[in-house]
Amino acid sequence: MQTDTFFSCNDLNPTVYFVSKQKRVKECIYHDHDFPQISVILSGKGKYVIDDVVYEVEAGDILFFDAKIKHHNIVTNVKEPMVEFFVGFSDIHFHGMPENSIDFGVSPKIMHMKPHMKQEVDKICYEMIAEYQSGQPGKEFMVKAYMTQLIVQIVRGLTMNVKQTEVEQFENYNRSYAVKRIINYLNENYEQRISLEQIAHNMYLSPVYISKIFKEETGESPINYLIKIRLERAKEILQMGNSGSIKSIAKDVGYDDVYHFSKLFKKYYGISPLYYKKNIREKMNA
């Protein structure tokens, strides 16, 4: 979603019908309008019923109401009521939308602003209210200018949210792909000496980053994962019955120290590899 895909030179010439700021200490009637409305929660929290669905809202939320969308507020805490800015308007047209529609694809029709955007939008809201109430000559043009700024800020915020989502999806995909490559590497090279630094070198990533993403994806460290691969392979060799010595098996799965291998095997399976081998033989001879 790019900002430019919404606009053409004739899109933004809004006619503003009303601008208001209210402290919502009472619930309004369930109603709709013949024109779109944008509401900005400046402070506090509460609920909104939109087309018979109840939504929780709070400071930093923007609500979009197309024409004929029924809505009303619900007071949830009279000690901390919502302070809400709202503006009714018409004469806008975005690409791919009906005229006077503000259906930006947000579902539900509520946008949660980032702190920086909230600061910018709140400033525009307060300036629009002051201008609307000023009685100064040309106030209609100033209010129109502020309304245009508000719409542009919203579209930019929506665009940034989409970009951030795309970045997160890209990062998640790359992270999963990197972990799969590490797992494949461990499965193909478990019989060799492998260190975290060696894995990092082969992946062109830092050891710290590899440890982090691997733990997030699999729930354990790369080295622990490698140990499980080696011990599972050793168990398979022992189950063959005609396996060699414990020392040779240890070497086959990447351990030069047979004592260390035996200790790990017993820790994971509750029995030493020697006794495991004897049990397999007894079962085969039974």
C-alpha positions as CSV (number, residue, x, y, z in Angstrom):
1,M,0.0,0.0,0.0
2,Q,1.6,3.3,-1.1
3,T,0.2,6.7,-0.1
4,D,0.2,7.9,-3.8
5,T,-2.1,5.0,-4.8
6,F,-4.9,6.6,-2.8
7,F,-4.7,10.2,-4.1
8,S,-5.1,12.1,-7.3
9,C,-5.0,15.9,-7.6
10,N,-8.8,16.1,-7.3
11,D,-9.3,13.7,-4.4
12,L,-8.9,16.0,-1.4
13,N,-11.2,19.0,-1.4
14,P,-13.2,18.1,1.7
15,T,-16.3,20.0,2.8
16,V,-16.5,19.9,6.6
17,Y,-20.0,19.8,8.1
18,F,-19.0,20.0,11.8
19,V,-16.1,19.7,14.2
20,S,-16.5,18.9,17.8
21,K,-14.7,17.7,21.0
22,Q,-16.7,16.1,23.7
23,K,-16.1,14.4,27.1
24,R,-18.2,11.2,26.8
25,V,-19.9,11.1,30.2
26,K,-23.2,10.0,28.7
27,E,-24.0,7.5,25.9
28,C,-25.4,8.9,22.7
29,I,-28.3,7.4,20.8
30,Y,-27.6,4.6,18.2
31,H,-27.4,6.6,15.0
32,D,-25.8,7.1,11.6
33,H,-25.1,9.9,9.1
34,D,-25.6,10.6,5.4
35,F,-21.8,11.4,5.2
36,P,-18.6,9.9,6.6
37,Q,-17.3,10.7,10.0
38,I,-13.9,10.3,11.6
39,S,-13.6,10.1,15.4
40,V,-10.3,10.4,17.3
41,I,-10.1,9.3,21.0
42,L,-7.9,12.0,22.5
43,S,-7.8,10.5,26.0
44,G,-9.5,8.0,28.3
45,K,-11.1,4.8,27.3
46,G,-14.5,3.2,26.7
47,K,-16.5,1.2,24.2
48,Y,-18.2,1.7,20.9
49,V,-21.0,-0.2,19.2
50,I,-20.5,-0.3,15.5
51,D,-23.1,-2.1,13.4
52,D,-24.2,-4.1,16.5
53,V,-20.6,-5.2,17.4
54,V,-19.0,-3.9,20.6
55,Y,-15.4,-2.7,20.5
56,E,-13.1,-1.4,23.2
57,V,-11.4,1.9,22.4
58,E,-8.9,4.1,24.1
59,A,-6.6,7.1,23.6
60,G,-4.8,6.8,20.3
61,D,-7.6,5.1,18.4
62,I,-9.2,6.5,15.3
63,L,-12.7,5.3,14.3
64,F,-13.9,5.4,10.7
65,F,-17.7,5.7,10.0
66,D,-18.9,5.5,6.4
67,A,-22.3,6.9,5.7
68,K,-25.2,4.8,7.1
69,I,-22.9,3.0,9.6
70,K,-24.8,2.9,12.9
71,H,-22.8,3.6,16.0
72,H,-22.8,4.9,19.6
73,N,-20.5,5.2,22.5
74,I,-20.6,3.3,25.8
75,V,-19.3,4.9,29.0
76,T,-17.2,2.3,31.0
77,N,-15.7,4.6,33.6
78,V,-17.2,7.9,34.5
79,K,-14.0,8.9,36.4
80,E,-12.0,8.4,33.2
81,P,-14.3,9.1,30.4
82,M,-13.3,9.3,26.8
83,V,-12.5,12.7,25.3
84,E,-13.3,12.4,21.7
85,F,-12.8,14.6,18.6
86,F,-15.0,14.0,15.7
87,V,-15.6,15.6,12.3
88,G,-18.2,15.0,9.6
89,F,-17.4,15.8,6.0
90,S,-17.8,14.9,2.3
91,D,-16.3,15.6,-1.1
92,I,-13.5,13.1,-1.0
93,H,-12.7,10.3,-3.4
94,F,-9.9,7.7,-3.0
95,H,-8.8,5.4,-5.8
96,G,-10.6,2.0,-5.7
97,M,-13.3,3.3,-3.3
98,P,-16.8,4.7,-3.8
99,E,-17.1,8.5,-3.5
100,N,-17.1,9.7,0.1
101,S,-16.0,6.4,1.4
102,I,-13.3,6.0,4.1
103,D,-13.1,2.2,4.0
104,F,-9.4,1.9,4.2
105,G,-9.5,-1.8,4.8
106,V,-9.1,-1.6,8.5
107,S,-11.0,-4.3,10.2
108,P,-12.7,-3.5,12.5
109,K,-12.9,0.1,11.4
110,I,-10.5,1.2,14.1
111,M,-6.9,2.3,13.7
112,H,-4.4,2.1,16.6
113,M,-1.9,5.0,16.2
114,K,1.8,4.8,17.0
115,P,2.9,7.4,19.6
116,H,4.5,9.8,17.1
117,M,1.4,9.7,14.9
118,K,-0.9,10.3,17.8
119,Q,1.1,13.4,18.7
120,E,0.7,14.7,15.2
121,V,-3.0,13.8,14.8
122,D,-3.9,15.2,18.3
123,K,-2.2,18.5,17.3
124,I,-4.3,18.8,14.1
125,C,-7.5,18.0,16.0
126,Y,-7.0,20.7,18.6
127,E,-6.0,23.2,15.9
128,M,-9.0,22.4,13.8
129,I,-11.3,22.8,16.8
130,A,-9.8,26.2,17.7
131,E,-10.1,27.4,14.1
132,Y,-13.7,26.1,13.8
133,Q,-14.7,28.0,16.9
134,S,-12.6,31.1,16.1
135,G,-15.0,33.1,14.0
136,Q,-12.1,34.4,12.0
137,P,-12.5,35.3,8.4
138,G,-11.5,32.4,6.1
139,K,-12.0,29.9,8.9
140,E,-13.7,27.5,6.4
141,F,-10.5,27.4,4.3
142,M,-8.3,26.8,7.4
143,V,-10.6,24.0,8.6
144,K,-10.5,22.4,5.1
145,A,-6.7,22.6,5.2
146,Y,-6.6,20.9,8.6
147,M,-9.0,18.3,7.4
148,T,-6.8,17.6,4.5
149,Q,-3.8,17.2,6.8
150,L,-5.7,14.8,9.0
151,I,-6.6,12.6,6.1
152,V,-3.0,12.6,4.8
153,Q,-1.7,11.7,8.3
154,I,-4.1,8.8,8.5
155,V,-3.2,7.4,5.1
156,R,0.5,7.8,5.9
157,G,-0.1,5.9,9.2
158,L,-2.0,3.1,7.5
159,T,0.8,2.9,4.9
160,M,3.5,2.6,7.6
161,N,1.5,0.0,9.4
162,V,1.3,-2.1,6.3
163,K,5.0,-1.6,5.6
164,Q,5.8,-2.7,9.2
165,T,3.7,-5.8,8.8
166,E,5.5,-6.6,5.6
167,V,8.8,-6.1,7.2
168,E,7.8,-8.4,10.1
169,Q,6.6,-11.1,7.7
170,F,9.8,-10.8,5.7
171,E,11.9,-11.1,8.9
172,N,9.8,-14.1,10.1
173,Y,10.2,-15.8,6.8
174,N,14.0,-15.3,6.7
175,R,14.3,-16.4,10.3
176,S,12.4,-19.6,9.7
177,Y,14.4,-20.2,6.5
178,A,17.7,-19.7,8.4
179,V,16.7,-22.1,11.1
180,K,15.7,-24.8,8.6
181,R,19.1,-24.4,6.9
182,I,20.8,-24.8,10.3
183,I,18.8,-27.9,11.1
184,N,19.7,-29.4,7.7
185,Y,23.4,-28.6,8.3
186,L,23.3,-30.3,11.7
187,N,21.6,-33.4,10.2
188,E,24.1,-33.7,7.4
189,N,27.3,-33.0,9.5
190,Y,26.5,-34.3,13.0
191,E,29.4,-36.8,12.8
192,Q,31.9,-33.9,12.5
193,R,33.1,-31.4,15.1
194,I,30.6,-28.6,15.1
195,S,30.7,-25.4,17.1
196,L,28.3,-22.5,17.3
197,E,31.0,-20.3,15.8
198,Q,31.3,-22.7,12.8
199,I,27.5,-22.7,12.2
200,A,27.6,-18.9,12.3
201,H,30.5,-18.8,9.9
202,N,28.7,-21.1,7.4
203,M,25.4,-19.0,7.7
204,Y,27.1,-15.6,7.5
205,L,25.4,-14.7,10.8
206,S,26.5,-13.9,14.3
207,P,26.5,-16.6,16.9
208,V,24.4,-14.5,19.2
209,Y,21.7,-14.0,16.5
210,I,21.8,-17.7,15.6
211,S,21.3,-18.7,19.2
212,K,18.4,-16.3,19.5
213,I,16.4,-17.2,16.4
214,F,17.0,-21.0,16.8
215,K,15.7,-20.9,20.4
216,E,12.7,-18.9,19.4
217,E,11.9,-21.3,16.6
218,T,12.7,-24.6,18.2
219,G,12.7,-24.0,21.9
220,E,16.3,-25.1,22.4
221,S,19.8,-24.1,21.5
222,P,21.6,-25.3,18.3
223,I,24.1,-27.3,20.4
224,N,21.3,-29.1,22.4
225,Y,19.6,-29.8,19.1
226,L,22.8,-31.3,17.7
227,I,23.2,-33.5,20.8
228,K,19.7,-34.9,20.2
229,I,20.5,-35.7,16.6
230,R,23.7,-37.5,17.6
231,L,22.1,-39.5,20.3
232,E,19.1,-40.5,18.2
233,R,21.6,-41.7,15.5
234,A,23.6,-43.6,18.1
235,K,20.4,-45.2,19.4
236,E,19.6,-46.3,15.8
237,I,23.1,-47.8,15.4
238,L,22.8,-49.7,18.7
239,Q,19.4,-51.1,17.7
240,M,21.0,-52.8,14.6
241,G,22.4,-55.4,16.9
242,N,25.7,-55.9,15.0
243,S,27.0,-52.5,16.0
244,G,30.7,-52.0,16.9
245,S,32.1,-50.9,20.2
246,I,30.6,-48.1,22.2
247,K,33.8,-46.1,21.5
248,S,33.4,-46.6,17.7
249,I,29.7,-45.6,17.9
250,A,30.6,-42.5,19.8
251,K,33.1,-41.6,17.1
252,D,30.6,-42.3,14.4
253,V,28.2,-39.7,15.8
254,G,30.8,-37.0,16.5
255,Y,32.2,-37.8,20.0
256,D,35.9,-38.5,20.5
257,D,35.4,-38.8,24.2
258,V,33.5,-42.1,24.9
259,Y,33.0,-41.2,28.5
260,H,31.3,-37.9,27.6
261,F,29.1,-39.7,25.0
262,S,28.1,-42.3,27.6
263,K,27.2,-39.7,30.1
264,L,25.0,-37.8,27.6
265,F,23.3,-41.0,26.5
266,K,22.4,-41.9,30.0
267,K,21.2,-38.4,30.8
268,Y,18.8,-38.4,27.8
269,Y,17.6,-42.1,27.9
270,G,18.1,-43.1,31.5
271,I,20.4,-46.0,30.6
272,S,24.0,-46.2,29.5
273,P,24.7,-47.1,25.8
274,L,26.5,-50.3,27.0
275,Y,23.5,-51.6,28.9
276,Y,21.2,-50.4,26.1
277,K,23.3,-52.5,23.7
278,K,23.1,-55.6,26.0
279,N,19.3,-55.2,26.3
280,I,19.0,-55.2,22.5
281,R,21.1,-58.3,22.2
282,E,19.1,-60.1,24.9
283,K,15.9,-59.3,23.1
284,M,17.3,-60.5,19.8
285,N,18.5,-63.8,21.4
286,A,15.3,-64.4,23.3
